[in-house]
Amino acid sequence: MSTITLPIPDNIDLDTRDTVKFLAAKLFESGRLSLGQAAEVAGLSKVAFSEILIDYGVSLINYPASDIKRDASRI
């Protein structure tokens, strides 16, 4: 796993662990990471990670409505 360094202004109070969890949640939301990958980045189990997604406004079910409509029309 690689490491990324981000320059953050001194006047911004960010907790490193919360920032990593937020980034993992948003990468999961965008489809860039699977649930397992995002949980690993966040340093959590899949279950624990899925439980914190709501804290970041991310749905565990990451399936676009357009795909649901398309799949439903095939039935």
PQR file with spaces between the fields and no chain letter, atoms N, CA, C, O and H, PARSE charges and radii, in Angstrom:
ATOM       1  N    MET     1       0.862   -1.178    0.000 -0.4000 1.5000
ATOM       2  CA   MET     1       0.000    0.000    0.000 -0.0000 2.0000
ATOM       3  C    MET     1       0.901    1.231    0.000  0.5500 1.7000
ATOM       4  O    MET     1       1.890    1.283    0.731 -0.5500 1.4000
ATOM       5  N    SER     2       0.561    2.207   -0.810 -0.4000 1.5000
ATOM       6  CA   SER     2       1.350    3.439   -0.866 -0.0000 2.0000
ATOM       7  C    SER     2       0.814    4.457    0.136  0.5500 1.7000
ATOM       8  O    SER     2      -0.280    4.304    0.677 -0.5500 1.4000
ATOM       9  H    SER     2      -0.243    2.165   -1.404  0.4000 1.0000
ATOM      10  N    THR     3       1.602    5.489    0.369 -0.4000 1.5000
ATOM      11  CA   THR     3       1.247    6.551    1.309 -0.0000 2.0000
ATOM      12  C    THR     3       1.149    7.868    0.558  0.5500 1.7000
ATOM      13  O    THR     3       1.963    8.158   -0.318 -0.5500 1.4000
ATOM      14  H    THR     3       2.491    5.614   -0.071  0.4000 1.0000
ATOM      15  N    ILE     4       0.145    8.663    0.908 -0.4000 1.5000
ATOM      16  CA   ILE     4      -0.038    9.984    0.311 -0.0000 2.0000
ATOM      17  C    ILE     4       0.157   11.030    1.404  0.5500 1.7000
ATOM      18  O    ILE     4      -0.337   10.869    2.520 -0.5500 1.4000
ATOM      19  H    ILE     4      -0.517    8.427    1.620  0.4000 1.0000
ATOM      20  N    THR     5       0.865   12.083    1.084 -0.4000 1.5000
ATOM      21  CA   THR     5       1.059   13.199    2.006 -0.0000 2.0000
ATOM      22  C    THR     5       0.300   14.394    1.463  0.5500 1.7000
ATOM      23  O    THR     5       0.491   14.781    0.310 -0.5500 1.4000
ATOM      24  H    THR     5       1.266   12.213    0.178  0.4000 1.0000
ATOM      25  N    LEU     6      -0.566   14.987    2.291 -0.4000 1.5000
ATOM      26  CA   LEU     6      -1.355   16.145    1.878 -0.0000 2.0000
ATOM      27  C    LEU     6      -0.952   17.367    2.697  0.5500 1.7000
ATOM      28  O    LEU     6      -0.922   17.298    3.926 -0.5500 1.4000
ATOM      29  H    LEU     6      -0.721   14.673    3.228  0.4000 1.0000
ATOM      30  N    PRO     7      -0.647   18.468    2.049 -0.5600 1.5000
ATOM      31  CA   PRO     7      -0.376   19.691    2.805  0.2800 2.0000
ATOM      32  C    PRO     7      -1.702   20.289    3.305  0.5500 1.7000
ATOM      33  O    PRO     7      -2.599   20.573    2.511 -0.5500 1.4000
ATOM      34  N    ILE     8      -1.812   20.469    4.592 -0.4000 1.5000
ATOM      35  CA   ILE     8      -3.006   21.039    5.219 -0.0000 2.0000
ATOM      36  C    ILE     8      -2.578   22.299    5.979  0.5500 1.7000
ATOM      37  O    ILE     8      -1.621   22.257    6.752 -0.5500 1.4000
ATOM      38  H    ILE     8      -1.083   20.238    5.237  0.4000 1.0000
ATOM      39  N    PRO     9      -3.272   23.409    5.767 -0.5600 1.5000
ATOM      40  CA   PRO     9      -2.925   24.632    6.509  0.2800 2.0000
ATOM      41  C    PRO     9      -2.977   24.404    8.019  0.5500 1.7000
ATOM      42  O    PRO     9      -3.811   23.646    8.516 -0.5500 1.4000
ATOM      43  N    ASP    10      -2.085   25.063    8.730 -0.4000 1.5000
ATOM      44  CA   ASP    10      -1.990   24.899   10.183 -0.0000 2.0000
ATOM      45  C    ASP    10      -3.258   25.308   10.918  0.5500 1.7000
ATOM      46  O    ASP    10      -3.541   24.786   11.997 -0.5500 1.4000
ATOM      47  H    ASP    10      -1.408   25.678    8.326  0.4000 1.0000
ATOM      48  N    ASN    11      -4.028   26.236   10.349 -0.4000 1.5000
ATOM      49  CA   ASN    11      -5.207   26.733   11.052 -0.0000 2.0000
ATOM      50  C    ASN    11      -6.430   25.818   10.892  0.5500 1.7000
ATOM      51  O    ASN    11      -7.500   26.123   11.418 -0.5500 1.4000
ATOM      52  H    ASN    11      -3.798   26.660    9.473  0.4000 1.0000
ATOM      53  N    ILE    12      -6.281   24.712   10.177 -0.4000 1.5000
ATOM      54  CA   ILE    12      -7.382   23.756   10.020 -0.0000 2.0000
ATOM      55  C    ILE    12      -7.141   22.593   10.964  0.5500 1.7000
ATOM      56  O    ILE    12      -6.108   21.925   10.903 -0.5500 1.4000
ATOM      57  H    ILE    12      -5.412   24.463    9.750  0.4000 1.0000
ATOM      58  N    ASP    13      -8.105   22.363   11.832 -0.4000 1.5000
ATOM      59  CA   ASP    13      -7.982   21.299   12.823 -0.0000 2.0000
ATOM      60  C    ASP    13      -8.597   20.016   12.277  0.5500 1.7000
ATOM      61  O    ASP    13      -9.814   19.836   12.324 -0.5500 1.4000
ATOM      62  H    ASP    13      -8.944   22.905   11.881  0.4000 1.0000
ATOM      63  N    LEU    14      -7.752   19.124   11.757 -0.4000 1.5000
ATOM      64  CA   LEU    14      -8.216   17.852   11.215 -0.0000 2.0000
ATOM      65  C    LEU    14      -7.633   16.702   12.018  0.5500 1.7000
ATOM      66  O    LEU    14      -6.441   16.681   12.326 -0.5500 1.4000
ATOM      67  H    LEU    14      -6.764   19.270   11.719  0.4000 1.0000
ATOM      68  N    ASP    15      -8.485   15.754   12.350 -0.4000 1.5000
ATOM      69  CA   ASP    15      -8.027   14.533   12.989 -0.0000 2.0000
ATOM      70  C    ASP    15      -7.609   13.567   11.883  0.5500 1.7000
ATOM      71  O    ASP    15      -8.395   13.287   10.978 -0.5500 1.4000
ATOM      72  H    ASP    15      -9.453   15.771   12.100  0.4000 1.0000
ATOM      73  N    THR    16      -6.401   13.065   11.946 -0.4000 1.5000
ATOM      74  CA   THR    16      -5.872   12.206   10.889 -0.0000 2.0000
ATOM      75  C    THR    16      -6.738   10.973   10.663  0.5500 1.7000
ATOM      76  O    THR    16      -7.034   10.643    9.515 -0.5500 1.4000
ATOM      77  H    THR    16      -5.762   13.293   12.681  0.4000 1.0000
ATOM      78  N    ARG    17      -7.146   10.292   11.709 -0.4000 1.5000
ATOM      79  CA   ARG    17      -7.959    9.073   11.576 -0.0000 2.0000
ATOM      80  C    ARG    17      -9.314    9.380   10.914  0.5500 1.7000
ATOM      81  O    ARG    17      -9.767    8.638   10.042 -0.5500 1.4000
ATOM      82  H    ARG    17      -6.905   10.561   12.642  0.4000 1.0000
ATOM      83  N    ASP    18      -9.948   10.473   11.336 -0.4000 1.5000
ATOM      84  CA   ASP    18     -11.229   10.851   10.733 -0.0000 2.0000
ATOM      85  C    ASP    18     -11.065   11.213    9.258  0.5500 1.7000
ATOM      86  O    ASP    18     -11.928   10.898    8.439 -0.5500 1.4000
ATOM      87  H    ASP    18      -9.580   11.076   12.045  0.4000 1.0000
ATOM      88  N    THR    19      -9.975   11.864    8.928 -0.4000 1.5000
ATOM      89  CA   THR    19      -9.719   12.242    7.544 -0.0000 2.0000
ATOM      90  C    THR    19      -9.525   11.008    6.665  0.5500 1.7000
ATOM      91  O    THR    19     -10.028   10.957    5.542 -0.5500 1.4000
ATOM      92  H    THR    19      -9.274   12.119    9.593  0.4000 1.0000
ATOM      93  N    VAL    20      -8.800   10.020    7.173 -0.4000 1.5000
ATOM      94  CA   VAL    20      -8.585    8.775    6.423 -0.0000 2.0000
ATOM      95  C    VAL    20      -9.914    8.039    6.233  0.5500 1.7000
ATOM      96  O    VAL    20     -10.187    7.533    5.145 -0.5500 1.4000
ATOM      97  H    VAL    20      -8.392   10.062    8.085  0.4000 1.0000
ATOM      98  N    LYS    21     -10.735    7.976    7.274 -0.4000 1.5000
ATOM      99  CA   LYS    21     -12.041    7.319    7.169 -0.0000 2.0000
ATOM     100  C    LYS    21     -12.928    8.039    6.152  0.5500 1.7000
ATOM     101  O    LYS    21     -13.602    7.397    5.346 -0.5500 1.4000
ATOM     102  H    LYS    21     -10.513    8.387    8.158  0.4000 1.0000
ATOM     103  N    PHE    22     -12.924    9.377    6.194 -0.4000 1.5000
ATOM     104  CA   PHE    22     -13.714   10.163    5.248 -0.0000 2.0000
ATOM     105  C    PHE    22     -13.272    9.884    3.816  0.5500 1.7000
ATOM     106  O    PHE    22     -14.106    9.647    2.942 -0.5500 1.4000
ATOM     107  H    PHE    22     -12.376    9.898    6.849  0.4000 1.0000
ATOM     108  N    LEU    23     -11.980    9.912    3.578 -0.4000 1.5000
ATOM     109  CA   LEU    23     -11.460    9.672    2.237 -0.0000 2.0000
ATOM     110  C    LEU    23     -11.816    8.257    1.764  0.5500 1.7000
ATOM     111  O    LEU    23     -12.214    8.073    0.613 -0.5500 1.4000
ATOM     112  H    LEU    23     -11.302   10.105    4.288  0.4000 1.0000
ATOM     113  N    ALA    24     -11.679    7.274    2.629 -0.4000 1.5000
ATOM     114  CA   ALA    24     -12.037    5.898    2.269 -0.0000 2.0000
ATOM     115  C    ALA    24     -13.517    5.798    1.929  0.5500 1.7000
ATOM     116  O    ALA    24     -13.891    5.129    0.966 -0.5500 1.4000
ATOM     117  H    ALA    24     -11.356    7.424    3.564  0.4000 1.0000
ATOM     118  N    ALA    25     -14.363    6.463    2.718 -0.4000 1.5000
ATOM     119  CA   ALA    25     -15.812    6.440    2.472 -0.0000 2.0000
ATOM     120  C    ALA    25     -16.146    7.070    1.128  0.5500 1.7000
ATOM     121  O    ALA    25     -16.964    6.539    0.377 -0.5500 1.4000
ATOM     122  H    ALA    25     -14.060    7.006    3.500  0.4000 1.0000
ATOM     123  N    LYS    26     -15.524    8.185    0.824 -0.4000 1.5000
ATOM     124  CA   LYS    26     -15.813    8.870   -0.437 -0.0000 2.0000
ATOM     125  C    LYS    26     -15.253    8.104   -1.639  0.5500 1.7000
ATOM     126  O    LYS    26     -15.859    8.129   -2.711 -0.5500 1.4000
ATOM     127  H    LYS    26     -14.859    8.617    1.433  0.4000 1.0000
ATOM     128  N    LEU    27     -14.127    7.434   -1.487 -0.4000 1.5000
ATOM     129  CA   LEU    27     -13.604    6.606   -2.567 -0.0000 2.0000
ATOM     130  C    LEU    27     -14.483    5.382   -2.788  0.5500 1.7000
ATOM     131  O    LEU    27     -14.636    4.923   -3.920 -0.5500 1.4000
ATOM     132  H    LEU    27     -13.635    7.414   -0.617  0.4000 1.0000
ATOM     133  N    PHE    28     -15.062    4.852   -1.713 -0.4000 1.5000
ATOM     134  CA   PHE    28     -16.031    3.765   -1.843 -0.0000 2.0000
ATOM     135  C    PHE    28     -17.277    4.270   -2.561  0.5500 1.7000
ATOM     136  O    PHE    28     -17.782    3.614   -3.471 -0.5500 1.4000
ATOM     137  H    PHE    28     -14.938    5.225   -0.794  0.4000 1.0000
ATOM     138  N    GLU    29     -17.768    5.428   -2.154 -0.4000 1.5000
ATOM     139  CA   GLU    29     -18.971    6.008   -2.751 -0.0000 2.0000
ATOM     140  C    GLU    29     -18.802    6.224   -4.260  0.5500 1.7000
ATOM     141  O    GLU    29     -19.731    6.000   -5.035 -0.5500 1.4000
ATOM     142  H    GLU    29     -17.357    5.961   -1.414  0.4000 1.0000
ATOM     143  N    SER    30     -17.628    6.653   -4.656 -0.4000 1.5000
ATOM     144  CA   SER    30     -17.385    6.933   -6.071 -0.0000 2.0000
ATOM     145  C    SER    30     -17.095    5.670   -6.880  0.5500 1.7000
ATOM     146  O    SER    30     -16.980    5.732   -8.104 -0.5500 1.4000
ATOM     147  H    SER    30     -16.873    6.834   -4.027  0.4000 1.0000
ATOM     148  N    GLY    31     -16.977    4.533   -6.208 -0.4000 1.5000
ATOM     149  CA   GLY    31     -16.708    3.285   -6.907 -0.0000 2.0000
ATOM     150  C    GLY    31     -15.239    3.016   -7.157  0.5500 1.7000
ATOM     151  O    GLY    31     -14.888    2.046   -7.829 -0.5500 1.4000
ATOM     152  H    GLY    31     -17.070    4.483   -5.213  0.4000 1.0000
ATOM     153  N    ARG    32     -14.382    3.866   -6.624 -0.4000 1.5000
ATOM     154  CA   ARG    32     -12.934    3.686   -6.813 -0.0000 2.0000
ATOM     155  C    ARG    32     -12.379    2.578   -5.937  0.5500 1.7000
ATOM     156  O    ARG    32     -11.376    1.954   -6.286 -0.5500 1.4000
ATOM     157  H    ARG    32     -14.667    4.653   -6.079  0.4000 1.0000
ATOM     158  N    LEU    33     -13.030    2.322   -4.784 -0.4000 1.5000
ATOM     159  CA   LEU    33     -12.624    1.245   -3.882 -0.0000 2.0000
ATOM     160  C    LEU    33     -13.810    0.346   -3.593  0.5500 1.7000
ATOM     161  O    LEU    33     -14.947    0.811   -3.517 -0.5500 1.4000
ATOM     162  H    LEU    33     -13.844    2.829   -4.500  0.4000 1.0000
ATOM     163  N    SER    34     -13.546   -0.931   -3.432 -0.4000 1.5000
ATOM     164  CA   SER    34     -14.582   -1.857   -2.971 -0.0000 2.0000
ATOM     165  C    SER    34     -14.774   -1.643   -1.469  0.5500 1.7000
ATOM     166  O    SER    34     -14.000   -0.926   -0.834 -0.5500 1.4000
ATOM     167  H    SER    34     -12.622   -1.309   -3.493  0.4000 1.0000
ATOM     168  N    LEU    35     -15.798   -2.262   -0.914 -0.4000 1.5000
ATOM     169  CA   LEU    35     -16.023   -2.148    0.528 -0.0000 2.0000
ATOM     170  C    LEU    35     -14.816   -2.670    1.290  0.5500 1.7000
ATOM     171  O    LEU    35     -14.371   -2.045    2.253 -0.5500 1.4000
ATOM     172  H    LEU    35     -16.426   -2.845   -1.430  0.4000 1.0000
ATOM     173  N    GLY    36     -14.285   -3.807    0.870 -0.4000 1.5000
ATOM     174  CA   GLY    36     -13.117   -4.383    1.543 -0.0000 2.0000
ATOM     175  C    GLY    36     -11.890   -3.500    1.448  0.5500 1.7000
ATOM     176  O    GLY    36     -11.170   -3.325    2.431 -0.5500 1.4000
ATOM     177  H    GLY    36     -14.646   -4.314    0.088  0.4000 1.0000
ATOM     178  N    GLN    37     -11.648   -2.942    0.275 -0.4000 1.5000
ATOM     179  CA   GLN    37     -10.502   -2.050    0.100 -0.0000 2.0000
ATOM     180  C    GLN    37     -10.644   -0.800    0.954  0.5500 1.7000
ATOM     181  O    GLN    37      -9.689   -0.374    1.602 -0.5500 1.4000
ATOM     182  H    GLN    37     -12.233   -3.084   -0.523  0.4000 1.0000
ATOM     183  N    ALA    38     -11.832   -0.215    0.955 -0.4000 1.5000
ATOM     184  CA   ALA    38     -12.071    1.001    1.739 -0.0000 2.0000
ATOM     185  C    ALA    38     -11.920    0.714    3.225  0.5500 1.7000
ATOM     186  O    ALA    38     -11.353    1.520    3.962 -0.5500 1.4000
ATOM     187  H    ALA    38     -12.608   -0.561    0.428  0.4000 1.0000
ATOM     188  N    ALA    39     -12.425   -0.427    3.666 -0.4000 1.5000
ATOM     189  CA   ALA    39     -12.292   -0.801    5.081 -0.0000 2.0000
ATOM     190  C    ALA    39     -10.823   -0.945    5.447  0.5500 1.7000
ATOM     191  O    ALA    39     -10.400   -0.515    6.520 -0.5500 1.4000
ATOM     192  H    ALA    39     -12.887   -1.082    3.067  0.4000 1.0000
ATOM     193  N    GLU    40     -10.049   -1.549    4.558 -0.4000 1.5000
ATOM     194  CA   GLU    40      -8.609   -1.712    4.812 -0.0000 2.0000
ATOM     195  C    GLU    40      -7.914   -0.350    4.915  0.5500 1.7000
ATOM     196  O    GLU    40      -7.100   -0.135    5.813 -0.5500 1.4000
ATOM     197  H    GLU    40     -10.392   -1.898    3.686  0.4000 1.0000
ATOM     198  N    VAL    41      -8.230    0.559    4.006 -0.4000 1.5000
ATOM     199  CA   VAL    41      -7.641    1.907    4.043 -0.0000 2.0000
ATOM     200  C    VAL    41      -7.987    2.592    5.366  0.5500 1.7000
ATOM     201  O    VAL    41      -7.146    3.253    5.976 -0.5500 1.4000
ATOM     202  H    VAL    41      -8.891    0.385    3.277  0.4000 1.0000
ATOM     203  N    ALA    42      -9.238    2.422    5.796 -0.4000 1.5000
ATOM     204  CA   ALA    42      -9.696    3.061    7.036 -0.0000 2.0000
ATOM     205  C    ALA    42      -9.179    2.344    8.289  0.5500 1.7000
ATOM     206  O    ALA    42      -9.298    2.863    9.399 -0.5500 1.4000
ATOM     207  H    ALA    42      -9.920    1.886    5.300  0.4000 1.0000
ATOM     208  N    GLY    43      -8.611    1.163    8.108 -0.4000 1.5000
ATOM     209  CA   GLY    43      -8.100    0.411    9.254 -0.0000 2.0000
ATOM     210  C    GLY    43      -9.204   -0.240   10.072  0.5500 1.7000
ATOM     211  O    GLY    43      -9.072   -0.413   11.283 -0.5500 1.4000
ATOM     212  H    GLY    43      -8.515    0.741    7.206  0.4000 1.0000
ATOM     213  N    LEU    44     -10.305   -0.603    9.395 -0.4000 1.5000
ATOM     214  CA   LEU    44     -11.464   -1.182   10.073 -0.0000 2.0000
ATOM     215  C    LEU    44     -11.870   -2.486    9.401  0.5500 1.7000
ATOM     216  O    LEU    44     -11.466   -2.774    8.274 -0.5500 1.4000
ATOM     217  H    LEU    44     -10.413   -0.463    8.411  0.4000 1.0000
ATOM     218  N    SER    45     -12.675   -3.269   10.110 -0.4000 1.5000
ATOM     219  CA   SER    45     -13.276   -4.437    9.478 -0.0000 2.0000
ATOM     220  C    SER    45     -14.352   -3.956    8.510  0.5500 1.7000
ATOM     221  O    SER    45     -14.766   -2.798    8.570 -0.5500 1.4000
ATOM     222  H    SER    45     -13.003   -3.036   11.026  0.4000 1.0000
ATOM     223  N    LYS    46     -14.804   -4.830    7.624 -0.4000 1.5000
ATOM     224  CA   LYS    46     -15.874   -4.457    6.695 -0.0000 2.0000
ATOM     225  C    LYS    46     -17.134   -4.054    7.448  0.5500 1.7000
ATOM     226  O    LYS    46     -17.796   -3.082    7.083 -0.5500 1.4000
ATOM     227  H    LYS    46     -14.467   -5.771    7.575  0.4000 1.0000
ATOM     228  N    VAL    47     -17.468   -4.804    8.506 -0.4000 1.5000
ATOM     229  CA   VAL    47     -18.671   -4.496    9.283 -0.0000 2.0000
ATOM     230  C    VAL    47     -18.537   -3.132    9.954  0.5500 1.7000
ATOM     231  O    VAL    47     -19.455   -2.315    9.885 -0.5500 1.4000
ATOM     232  H    VAL    47     -16.930   -5.593    8.802  0.4000 1.0000
ATOM     233  N    ALA    48     -17.405   -2.883   10.599 -0.4000 1.5000
ATOM     234  CA   ALA    48     -17.201   -1.599   11.279 -0.0000 2.0000
ATOM     235  C    ALA    48     -17.216   -0.453   10.277  0.5500 1.7000
ATOM     236  O    ALA    48     -17.785    0.605   10.545 -0.5500 1.4000
ATOM     237  H    ALA    48     -16.659   -3.547   10.654  0.4000 1.0000
ATOM     238  N    PHE    49     -16.586   -0.666    9.115 -0.4000 1.5000
ATOM     239  CA   PHE    49     -16.565    0.389    8.103 -0.0000 2.0000
ATOM     240  C    PHE    49     -17.968    0.673    7.582  0.5500 1.7000
ATOM     241  O    PHE    49     -18.350    1.831    7.413 -0.5500 1.4000
ATOM     242  H    PHE    49     -16.124   -1.526    8.897  0.4000 1.0000
ATOM     243  N    SER    50     -18.737   -0.390    7.326 -0.4000 1.5000
ATOM     244  CA   SER    50     -20.095   -0.180    6.817 -0.0000 2.0000
ATOM     245  C    SER    50     -20.948    0.577    7.816  0.5500 1.7000
ATOM     246  O    SER    50     -21.867    1.299    7.428 -0.5500 1.4000
ATOM     247  H    SER    50     -18.427   -1.330    7.463  0.4000 1.0000
ATOM     248  N    GLU    51     -20.655    0.420    9.103 -0.4000 1.5000
ATOM     249  CA   GLU    51     -21.418    1.123   10.144 -0.0000 2.0000
ATOM     250  C    GLU    51     -21.083    2.602   10.226  0.5500 1.7000
ATOM     251  O    GLU    51     -21.910    3.388   10.688 -0.5500 1.4000
ATOM     252  H    GLU    51     -19.909   -0.166    9.419  0.4000 1.0000
ATOM     253  N    ILE    52     -19.886    3.009    9.789 -0.4000 1.5000
ATOM     254  CA   ILE    52     -19.525    4.438    9.867 -0.0000 2.0000
ATOM     255  C    ILE    52     -19.861    5.208    8.592  0.5500 1.7000
ATOM     256  O    ILE    52     -19.751    6.434    8.569 -0.5500 1.4000
ATOM     257  H    ILE    52     -19.214    2.371    9.414  0.4000 1.0000
ATOM     258  N    LEU    53     -20.266    4.513    7.535 -0.4000 1.5000
ATOM     259  CA   LEU    53     -20.558    5.213    6.278 -0.0000 2.0000
ATOM     260  C    LEU    53     -21.599    6.308    6.448  0.5500 1.7000
ATOM     261  O    LEU    53     -21.492    7.365    5.826 -0.5500 1.4000
ATOM     262  H    LEU    53     -20.355    3.517    7.553  0.4000 1.0000
ATOM     263  N    ILE    54     -22.597    6.068    7.276 -0.4000 1.5000
ATOM     264  CA   ILE    54     -23.654    7.061    7.497 -0.0000 2.0000
ATOM     265  C    ILE    54     -23.081    8.370    8.050  0.5500 1.7000
ATOM     266  O    ILE    54     -23.613    9.448    7.782 -0.5500 1.4000
ATOM     267  H    ILE    54     -22.684    5.209    7.781  0.4000 1.0000
ATOM     268  N    ASP    55     -21.987    8.269    8.826 -0.4000 1.5000
ATOM     269  CA   ASP    55     -21.348    9.465    9.385 -0.0000 2.0000
ATOM     270  C    ASP    55     -20.824   10.398    8.290  0.5500 1.7000
ATOM     271  O    ASP    55     -20.656   11.598    8.509 -0.5500 1.4000
ATOM     272  H    ASP    55     -21.555    7.394    9.043  0.4000 1.0000
ATOM     273  N    TYR    56     -20.570    9.828    7.111 -0.4000 1.5000
ATOM     274  CA   TYR    56     -20.012   10.602    6.004 -0.0000 2.0000
ATOM     275  C    TYR    56     -21.003   10.769    4.851  0.5500 1.7000
ATOM     276  O    TYR    56     -20.625   11.177    3.753 -0.5500 1.4000
ATOM     277  H    TYR    56     -20.707    8.853    6.933  0.4000 1.0000
ATOM     278  N    GLY    57     -22.271   10.452    5.111 -0.4000 1.5000
ATOM     279  CA   GLY    57     -23.308   10.634    4.106 -0.0000 2.0000
ATOM     280  C    GLY    57     -23.195    9.674    2.938  0.5500 1.7000
ATOM     281  O    GLY    57     -23.578   10.009    1.817 -0.5500 1.4000
ATOM     282  H    GLY    57     -22.578   10.121    6.003  0.4000 1.0000
ATOM     283  N    VAL    58     -22.670    8.479    3.190 -0.4000 1.5000
ATOM     284  CA   VAL    58     -22.460    7.494    2.134 -0.0000 2.0000
ATOM     285  C    VAL    58     -23.358    6.287    2.388  0.5500 1.7000
ATOM     286  O    VAL    58     -23.429    5.784    3.509 -0.5500 1.4000
ATOM     287  H    VAL    58     -22.358    8.207    4.101  0.4000 1.0000
ATOM     288  N    SER    59     -24.039    5.830    1.348 -0.4000 1.5000
ATOM     289  CA   SER    59     -24.905    4.666    1.454 -0.0000 2.0000
ATOM     290  C    SER    59     -24.089    3.390    1.282  0.5500 1.7000
ATOM     291  O    SER    59     -23.185    3.330    0.449 -0.5500 1.4000
ATOM     292  H    SER    59     -23.981    6.239    0.438  0.4000 1.0000
ATOM     293  N    LEU    60     -24.410    2.388    2.062 -0.4000 1.5000
ATOM     294  CA   LEU    60     -23.753    1.088    1.924 -0.0000 2.0000
ATOM     295  C    LEU    60     -24.115    0.461    0.583  0.5500 1.7000
ATOM     296  O    LEU    60     -23.289   -0.204   -0.043 -0.5500 1.4000
ATOM     297  H    LEU    60     -25.144    2.437    2.738  0.4000 1.0000
ATOM     298  N    ILE    61     -25.347    0.677    0.148 -0.4000 1.5000
ATOM     299  CA   ILE    61     -25.803    0.150   -1.138 -0.0000 2.0000
ATOM     300  C    ILE    61     -25.422    1.169   -2.196  0.5500 1.7000
ATOM     301  O    ILE    61     -26.065    2.208   -2.342 -0.5500 1.4000
ATOM     302  H    ILE    61     -26.018    1.217    0.656  0.4000 1.0000
ATOM     303  N    ASN    62     -24.393    0.860   -2.912 -0.4000 1.5000
ATOM     304  CA   ASN    62     -23.813    1.784   -3.877 -0.0000 2.0000
ATOM     305  C    ASN    62     -24.218    1.350   -5.283  0.5500 1.7000
ATOM     306  O    ASN    62     -23.384    0.913   -6.076 -0.5500 1.4000
ATOM     307  H    ASN    62     -23.871    0.016   -2.793  0.4000 1.0000
ATOM     308  N    TYR    63     -25.502    1.476   -5.575 -0.4000 1.5000
ATOM     309  CA   TYR    63     -26.061    1.001   -6.831 -0.0000 2.0000
ATOM     310  C    TYR    63     -26.915    2.117   -7.422  0.5500 1.7000
ATOM     311  O    TYR    63     -27.970    2.432   -6.871 -0.5500 1.4000
ATOM     312  H    TYR    63     -26.179    1.831   -4.931  0.4000 1.0000
ATOM     313  N    PRO    64     -26.493    2.715   -8.514 -0.5600 1.5000
ATOM     314  CA   PRO    64     -27.222    3.854   -9.086  0.2800 2.0000
ATOM     315  C    PRO    64     -28.671    3.510   -9.441  0.5500 1.7000
ATOM     316  O    PRO    64     -28.966    2.398   -9.878 -0.5500 1.4000
ATOM     317  N    ALA    65     -29.557    4.465   -9.249 -0.4000 1.5000
ATOM     318  CA   ALA    65     -30.982    4.274   -9.549 -0.0000 2.0000
ATOM     319  C    ALA    65     -31.192    3.886  -11.007  0.5500 1.7000
ATOM     320  O    ALA    65     -32.074    3.085  -11.316 -0.5500 1.4000
ATOM     321  H    ALA    65     -29.318    5.369   -8.894  0.4000 1.0000
ATOM     322  N    SER    66     -30.389    4.448  -11.901 -0.4000 1.5000
ATOM     323  CA   SER    66     -30.527    4.115  -13.324 -0.0000 2.0000
ATOM     324  C    SER    66     -30.261    2.627  -13.567  0.5500 1.7000
ATOM     325  O    SER    66     -30.915    2.010  -14.408 -0.5500 1.4000
ATOM     326  H    SER    66     -29.672    5.098  -11.650  0.4000 1.0000
ATOM     327  N    ASP    67     -29.310    2.053  -12.838 -0.4000 1.5000
ATOM     328  CA   ASP    67     -29.029    0.623  -12.973 -0.0000 2.0000
ATOM     329  C    ASP    67     -30.173   -0.216  -12.407  0.5500 1.7000
ATOM     330  O    ASP    67     -30.508   -1.265  -12.957 -0.5500 1.4000
ATOM     331  H    ASP    67     -28.779    2.554  -12.154  0.4000 1.0000
ATOM     332  N    ILE    68     -30.762    0.238  -11.324 -0.4000 1.5000
ATOM     333  CA   ILE    68     -31.892   -0.481  -10.733 -0.0000 2.0000
ATOM     334  C    ILE    68     -33.054   -0.511  -11.723  0.5500 1.7000
ATOM     335  O    ILE    68     -33.668   -1.559  -11.926 -0.5500 1.4000
ATOM     336  H    ILE    68     -30.490    1.090  -10.877  0.4000 1.0000
ATOM     337  N    LYS    69     -33.361    0.641  -12.344 -0.4000 1.5000
ATOM     338  CA   LYS    69     -34.440    0.711  -13.330 -0.0000 2.0000
ATOM     339  C    LYS    69     -34.157   -0.199  -14.522  0.5500 1.7000
ATOM     340  O    LYS    69     -35.041   -0.914  -14.994 -0.5500 1.4000
ATOM     341  H    LYS    69     -32.863    1.492  -12.179  0.4000 1.0000
ATOM     342  N    ARG    70     -32.933   -0.164  -14.994 -0.4000 1.5000
ATOM     343  CA   ARG    70     -32.558   -0.994  -16.132 -0.0000 2.0000
ATOM     344  C    ARG    70     -32.708   -2.472  -15.792  0.5500 1.7000
ATOM     345  O    ARG    70     -33.270   -3.239  -16.575 -0.5500 1.4000
ATOM     346  H    ARG    70     -32.215    0.416  -14.611  0.4000 1.0000
ATOM     347  N    ASP    71     -32.207   -2.874  -14.625 -0.4000 1.5000
ATOM     348  CA   ASP    71     -32.283   -4.272  -14.218 -0.0000 2.0000
ATOM     349  C    ASP    71     -33.727   -4.703  -13.998  0.5500 1.7000
ATOM     350  O    ASP    71     -34.096   -5.830  -14.328 -0.5500 1.4000
ATOM     351  H    ASP    71     -31.751   -2.251  -13.988  0.4000 1.0000
ATOM     352  N    ALA    72     -34.547   -3.810  -13.439 -0.4000 1.5000
ATOM     353  CA   ALA    72     -35.950   -4.144  -13.188 -0.0000 2.0000
ATOM     354  C    ALA    72     -36.712   -4.314  -14.498  0.5500 1.7000
ATOM     355  O    ALA    72     -37.640   -5.119  -14.575 -0.5500 1.4000
ATOM     356  H    ALA    72     -34.247   -2.895  -13.171  0.4000 1.0000
ATOM     357  N    SER    73     -36.334   -3.576  -15.511 -0.4000 1.5000
ATOM     358  CA   SER    73     -37.050   -3.685  -16.792 -0.0000 2.0000
ATOM     359  C    SER    73     -36.741   -5.004  -17.508  0.5500 1.7000
ATOM     360  O    SER    73     -37.455   -5.389  -18.434 -0.5500 1.4000
ATOM     361  H    SER    73     -35.579   -2.922  -15.449  0.4000 1.0000
ATOM     362  N    ARG    74     -35.706   -5.677  -17.092 -0.4000 1.5000
ATOM     363  CA   ARG    74     -35.318   -6.952  -17.712 -0.0000 2.0000
ATOM     364  C    ARG    74     -36.083   -8.133  -17.123  0.5500 1.7000
ATOM     365  O    ARG    74     -36.009   -9.244  -17.648 -0.5500 1.4000
ATOM     366  H    ARG    74     -35.126   -5.365  -16.340  0.4000 1.0000
ATOM     367  N    ILE    75     -36.799   -7.905  -16.061 -0.4000 1.5000
ATOM     368  CA   ILE    75     -37.517   -9.005  -15.388 -0.0000 2.0000
ATOM     369  C    ILE    75     -38.813   -9.316  -16.109  0.5500 1.7000
ATOM     370  O    ILE    75     -39.552  -10.208  -15.694 -0.5500 1.4000
ATOM     371  H    ILE    75     -36.859   -7.003  -15.634  0.4000 1.0000
